[in-house]
Protein backbone atom coordinates (compact mmCIF):
# COMPACT_ATOMS: atom_id res chain seq x y z
CA UNK A 1 0.00 0.00 0.00
CA UNK A 2 1.40 3.36 -0.96
CA UNK A 3 1.55 6.38 1.31
CA UNK A 4 1.81 10.09 0.67
CA UNK A 5 4.29 12.84 1.41
CA UNK A 6 3.63 16.57 1.50
CA UNK A 7 6.60 18.55 0.28
CA UNK A 8 8.38 21.31 2.12
CA UNK A 9 9.77 24.35 0.31
CA UNK A 10 13.02 23.35 -1.41
CA UNK A 11 12.47 19.57 -1.42
CA UNK A 12 13.98 17.76 -4.41
CA UNK A 13 13.40 14.24 -5.76
CA UNK A 14 16.70 12.87 -4.48
CA UNK A 15 16.28 14.19 -0.94
CA UNK A 16 12.71 12.91 -0.74
CA UNK A 17 13.87 9.48 -1.95
CA UNK A 18 16.71 9.44 0.57
CA UNK A 19 14.40 10.41 3.43
CA UNK A 20 11.69 7.91 2.45
CA UNK A 21 13.77 4.95 1.27
CA UNK A 22 17.26 5.55 2.60
CA UNK A 23 18.66 5.88 -0.94
CA UNK A 24 18.58 8.73 -3.41
CA UNK A 25 18.76 6.14 -6.18
CA UNK A 26 15.06 5.33 -5.60
CA UNK A 27 13.99 8.72 -6.97
CA UNK A 28 13.02 7.12 -10.29
CA UNK A 29 10.35 5.14 -8.40
CA UNK A 30 8.98 8.38 -6.96
CA UNK A 31 8.93 10.09 -10.35
CA UNK A 32 7.19 7.10 -11.94
CA UNK A 33 4.51 7.23 -9.25
CA UNK A 34 4.04 10.99 -9.72
CA UNK A 35 4.33 11.66 -13.48
CA UNK A 36 2.38 14.93 -13.21
CA UNK A 37 5.36 16.39 -11.28
CA UNK A 38 8.16 14.81 -13.35
CA UNK A 39 9.35 18.17 -14.68
CA UNK A 40 9.63 19.66 -11.18
CA UNK A 41 13.18 20.01 -9.89
CA UNK A 42 12.66 21.99 -6.69
CA UNK A 43 9.27 21.65 -5.03
CA UNK A 44 7.25 24.38 -3.38
CA UNK A 45 5.63 23.60 -0.03
CA UNK A 46 2.38 21.67 -0.01
CA UNK A 47 2.64 19.34 -3.01
CA UNK A 48 1.26 15.91 -2.11
CA UNK A 49 3.27 13.08 -3.66
CA UNK A 50 2.46 9.38 -3.77
CA UNK A 51 5.18 7.28 -2.12
CA UNK A 52 5.12 3.72 -3.50
CA UNK A 53 5.78 0.85 -1.14
CA UNK A 54 9.36 -0.14 -0.60
CA UNK A 55 10.06 -3.16 -2.74
CA UNK A 56 12.17 -5.90 -1.29
CA UNK A 57 15.27 -6.72 -3.24
CA UNK A 58 15.09 -10.32 -4.29
CA UNK A 59 17.16 -12.50 -6.55
CA UNK A 60 14.52 -12.07 -9.27
CA UNK A 61 14.88 -8.29 -9.48
CA UNK A 62 18.63 -8.00 -8.99
CA UNK A 63 20.88 -7.13 -11.92
CA UNK A 64 22.94 -10.07 -13.21
CA UNK A 65 26.20 -8.94 -11.59
CA UNK A 66 24.58 -8.93 -8.13
CA UNK A 67 22.97 -12.37 -8.36
CA UNK A 68 24.79 -15.11 -6.53
CA UNK A 69 26.31 -17.62 -8.90
CA UNK A 70 25.15 -21.19 -8.45
OpenMM code with the backbone's topology and positions (N, CA, C; nanometers):
from openmm import Vec3, app, unit

residues = "UNK UNK UNK UNK UNK UNK UNK UNK UNK UNK UNK UNK UNK UNK UNK UNK UNK UNK UNK UNK UNK UNK UNK UNK UNK UNK UNK UNK UNK UNK UNK UNK UNK UNK UNK UNK UNK UNK UNK UNK UNK UNK UNK UNK UNK UNK UNK UNK UNK UNK UNK UNK UNK UNK UNK UNK UNK UNK UNK UNK UNK UNK UNK UNK UNK UNK UNK UNK UNK UNK".split()
positions = [
    Vec3(0.0843, -0.1176, 0.0000),
    Vec3(0.0000, 0.0000, 0.0000),
    Vec3(0.0887, 0.1237, 0.0000),
    Vec3(0.0590, 0.2158, -0.0882),
    Vec3(0.1404, 0.3364, -0.0964),
    Vec3(0.0967, 0.4373, 0.0100),
    Vec3(0.1854, 0.5312, 0.0362),
    Vec3(0.1554, 0.6376, 0.1313),
    Vec3(0.1725, 0.7705, 0.0582),
    Vec3(0.1638, 0.8790, 0.1304),
    Vec3(0.1809, 1.0091, 0.0668),
    Vec3(0.2815, 1.0919, 0.1462),
    Vec3(0.3334, 1.1923, 0.0803),
    Vec3(0.4293, 1.2843, 0.1412),
    Vec3(0.3940, 1.4241, 0.0937),
    Vec3(0.3886, 1.5173, 0.1843),
    Vec3(0.3628, 1.6570, 0.1501),
    Vec3(0.4959, 1.7315, 0.1535),
    Vec3(0.5302, 1.7915, 0.0401),
    Vec3(0.6604, 1.8551, 0.0281),
    Vec3(0.6735, 1.9792, 0.1150),
    Vec3(0.8000, 2.0069, 0.1463),
    Vec3(0.8377, 2.1312, 0.2125),
    Vec3(0.9109, 2.2161, 0.1079),
    Vec3(0.9090, 2.3454, 0.1239),
    Vec3(0.9772, 2.4352, 0.0306),
    Vec3(1.1223, 2.3909, 0.0132),
    Vec3(1.1641, 2.3711, -0.1123),
    Vec3(1.3021, 2.3348, -0.1408),
    Vec3(1.3282, 2.1861, -0.1529),
    Vec3(1.2289, 2.1017, -0.1251),
    Vec3(1.2471, 1.9572, -0.1423),
    Vec3(1.2811, 1.9264, -0.2873),
    Vec3(1.3645, 1.8238, -0.3076),
    Vec3(1.3982, 1.7755, -0.4414),
    Vec3(1.3794, 1.6249, -0.4427),
    Vec3(1.3665, 1.5670, -0.5629),
    Vec3(1.3397, 1.4239, -0.5758),
    Vec3(1.4400, 1.3387, -0.4990),
    Vec3(1.5681, 1.3707, -0.5117),
    Vec3(1.6696, 1.2868, -0.4478),
    Vec3(1.6635, 1.2925, -0.2960),
    Vec3(1.6351, 1.4100, -0.2404),
    Vec3(1.6275, 1.4189, -0.0941),
    Vec3(1.5016, 1.3508, -0.0411),
    Vec3(1.3930, 1.3611, -0.1154),
    Vec3(1.2708, 1.2914, -0.0741),
    Vec3(1.2944, 1.1407, -0.0772),
    Vec3(1.3573, 1.0915, -0.1846),
    Vec3(1.3867, 0.9479, -0.1955),
    Vec3(1.4778, 0.9028, -0.0819),
    Vec3(1.5791, 0.9802, -0.0515),
    Vec3(1.6711, 0.9441, 0.0567),
    Vec3(1.5978, 0.9382, 0.1906),
    Vec3(1.5138, 1.0373, 0.2158),
    Vec3(1.4404, 1.0408, 0.3433),
    Vec3(1.3357, 0.9301, 0.3542),
    Vec3(1.2749, 0.8926, 0.2426),
    Vec3(1.1691, 0.7914, 0.2450),
    Vec3(1.2215, 0.6491, 0.2345),
    Vec3(1.3272, 0.6296, 0.1554),
    Vec3(1.3775, 0.4947, 0.1270),
    Vec3(1.5181, 0.4681, 0.1789),
    Vec3(1.5887, 0.5735, 0.2171),
    Vec3(1.7264, 0.5548, 0.2597),
    Vec3(1.8247, 0.5533, 0.1444),
    Vec3(1.7789, 0.5853, 0.0238),
    Vec3(1.8660, 0.5875, -0.0938),
    Vec3(1.8118, 0.6869, -0.1959),
    Vec3(1.8981, 0.7775, -0.2388),
    Vec3(1.8582, 0.8731, -0.3409),
    Vec3(1.8378, 0.8072, -0.4764),
    Vec3(1.8901, 0.6861, -0.4914),
    Vec3(1.8759, 0.6139, -0.6178),
    Vec3(1.7338, 0.5634, -0.6427),
    Vec3(1.6460, 0.5741, -0.5443),
    Vec3(1.5065, 0.5330, -0.5602),
    Vec3(1.4192, 0.6463, -0.6144),
    Vec3(1.4799, 0.7588, -0.6500),
    Vec3(1.3987, 0.8717, -0.6968),
    Vec3(1.3232, 0.8391, -0.8247),
    Vec3(1.3744, 0.7482, -0.9078),
    Vec3(1.3019, 0.7120, -1.0295),
    Vec3(1.1690, 0.6445, -0.9956),
    Vec3(1.1619, 0.5739, -0.8836),
    Vec3(1.0354, 0.5141, -0.8402),
    Vec3(0.9354, 0.6228, -0.8006),
    Vec3(0.9851, 0.7261, -0.7351),
    Vec3(0.8976, 0.8381, -0.6959),
    Vec3(0.8461, 0.9132, -0.8188),
    Vec3(0.9341, 0.9377, -0.9134),
    Vec3(0.8934, 1.0093, -1.0347),
    Vec3(0.7914, 0.9275, -1.1130),
    Vec3(0.8136, 0.7969, -1.1228),
    Vec3(0.7192, 0.7102, -1.1943),
    Vec3(0.5817, 0.7095, -1.1282),
    Vec3(0.5778, 0.7226, -0.9974),
    Vec3(0.4508, 0.7233, -0.9246),
    Vec3(0.3822, 0.8600, -0.9279),
    Vec3(0.4568, 0.9622, -0.9699),
    Vec3(0.4036, 1.0991, -0.9724),
    Vec3(0.4375, 1.1678, -1.1046),
    Vec3(0.3925, 1.1119, -1.2172),
    Vec3(0.4332, 1.1663, -1.3477),
    Vec3(0.3898, 1.3108, -1.3711),
    Vec3(0.2856, 1.3551, -1.3045),
    Vec3(0.2383, 1.4926, -1.3215),
    Vec3(0.3384, 1.5944, -1.2668),
    Vec3(0.4348, 1.5495, -1.1855),
    Vec3(0.5357, 1.6386, -1.1282),
    Vec3(0.6763, 1.6069, -1.1805),
    Vec3(0.6856, 1.5262, -1.2850),
    Vec3(0.8156, 1.4805, -1.3353),
    Vec3(0.9072, 1.5957, -1.3763),
    Vec3(0.8531, 1.7045, -1.4238),
    Vec3(0.9348, 1.8173, -1.4680),
    Vec3(0.9785, 1.9082, -1.3530),
    Vec3(0.9287, 1.8833, -1.2333),
    Vec3(0.9634, 1.9659, -1.1179),
    Vec3(1.1009, 1.9270, -1.0660),
    Vec3(1.1851, 2.0258, -1.0441),
    Vec3(1.3181, 2.0009, -0.9893),
    Vec3(1.3196, 2.0354, -0.8409),
    Vec3(1.2745, 2.1548, -0.8084),
    Vec3(1.2660, 2.1994, -0.6685),
    Vec3(1.1196, 2.2260, -0.6379),
    Vec3(1.0693, 2.1554, -0.5364),
    Vec3(0.9272, 2.1647, -0.5027),
    Vec3(0.8959, 2.2836, -0.4142),
    Vec3(0.7768, 2.3415, -0.4347),
    Vec3(0.7253, 2.4376, -0.3377),
    Vec3(0.6636, 2.3586, -0.2209),
    Vec3(0.6277, 2.4257, -0.1169),
    Vec3(0.5626, 2.3602, -0.0033),
    Vec3(0.4209, 2.3202, -0.0415),
    Vec3(0.3769, 2.2062, 0.0109),
    Vec3(0.2377, 2.1673, -0.0009),
    Vec3(0.1999, 2.0753, -0.1149),
    Vec3(0.2957, 2.0274, -0.1925),
    Vec3(0.2642, 1.9338, -0.3007),
    Vec3(0.2545, 1.7938, -0.2400),
    Vec3(0.1445, 1.7255, -0.2655),
    Vec3(0.1258, 1.5908, -0.2111),
    Vec3(0.1722, 1.4896, -0.3151),
    Vec3(0.2722, 1.4103, -0.2778),
    Vec3(0.3271, 1.3079, -0.3662),
    Vec3(0.2876, 1.1691, -0.3166),
    Vec3(0.2697, 1.0781, -0.4106),
    Vec3(0.2461, 0.9380, -0.3768),
    Vec3(0.3808, 0.8714, -0.3552),
    Vec3(0.3946, 0.8008, -0.2438),
    Vec3(0.5176, 0.7283, -0.2121),
    Vec3(0.4872, 0.5799, -0.2263),
    Vec3(0.5393, 0.5153, -0.3321),
    Vec3(0.5123, 0.3724, -0.3497),
    Vec3(0.5768, 0.2910, -0.2374),
    Vec3(0.5218, 0.1734, -0.2155),
    Vec3(0.5783, 0.0848, -0.1144),
    Vec3(0.7226, 0.0538, -0.1468),
    Vec3(0.7980, 0.0303, -0.0419),
    Vec3(0.9356, -0.0138, -0.0605),
    Vec3(0.9314, -0.1561, -0.1111),
    Vec3(1.0032, -0.1809, -0.2191),
    Vec3(1.0065, -0.3160, -0.2736),
    Vec3(1.1284, -0.3880, -0.2185),
    Vec3(1.1066, -0.5088, -0.1791),
    Vec3(1.2170, -0.5897, -0.1286),
    Vec3(1.3057, -0.6308, -0.2451),
    Vec3(1.4337, -0.6277, -0.2217),
    Vec3(1.5271, -0.6721, -0.3243),
    Vec3(1.5379, -0.8229, -0.3158),
    Vec3(1.5015, -0.8859, -0.4235),
    Vec3(1.5087, -1.0318, -0.4286),
    Vec3(1.5977, -1.0734, -0.5439),
    Vec3(1.6305, -1.1997, -0.5479),
    Vec3(1.7161, -1.2500, -0.6551),
    Vec3(1.6515, -1.2302, -0.7916),
    Vec3(1.5197, -1.2211, -0.7973),
    Vec3(1.4524, -1.2066, -0.9266),
    Vec3(1.4623, -1.0657, -0.9815),
    Vec3(1.4792, -0.9646, -0.8958),
    Vec3(1.4879, -0.8287, -0.9483),
    Vec3(1.6261, -0.7662, -0.9322),
    Vec3(1.7269, -0.8482, -0.9048),
    Vec3(1.8635, -0.7996, -0.8994),
    Vec3(1.9259, -0.8000, -1.0387),
    Vec3(2.0168, -0.7072, -1.0650),
    Vec3(2.0881, -0.7131, -1.1921),
    Vec3(2.1796, -0.8355, -1.1942),
    Vec3(2.2159, -0.8830, -1.3112),
    Vec3(2.2936, -1.0069, -1.3215),
    Vec3(2.4229, -1.0083, -1.2391),
    Vec3(2.4913, -0.8952, -1.2305),
    Vec3(2.6199, -0.8936, -1.1590),
    Vec3(2.6037, -0.9015, -1.0067),
    Vec3(2.4807, -0.8821, -0.9567),
    Vec3(2.4580, -0.8930, -0.8128),
    Vec3(2.3968, -1.0267, -0.7720),
    Vec3(2.3554, -1.1065, -0.8681),
    Vec3(2.2969, -1.2370, -0.8358),
    Vec3(2.4087, -1.3324, -0.7966),
    Vec3(2.3809, -1.4125, -0.6970),
    Vec3(2.4791, -1.5113, -0.6533),
    Vec3(2.4917, -1.6191, -0.7597),
    Vec3(2.6127, -1.6542, -0.7906),
    Vec3(2.6311, -1.7616, -0.8901),
    Vec3(2.6070, -1.8960, -0.8239),
    Vec3(2.5465, -1.9858, -0.8996),
    Vec3(2.5149, -2.1185, -0.8447),
    Vec3(2.5988, -2.2244, -0.9088),
] * unit.nanometer
topology = app.Topology()
chain = topology.addChain("A")
for resn in residues:
    res = topology.addResidue(resn, chain)
    for name in ("N", "CA", "C"):
        topology.addAtom(name, app.Element.getBySymbol(name[0]), res)
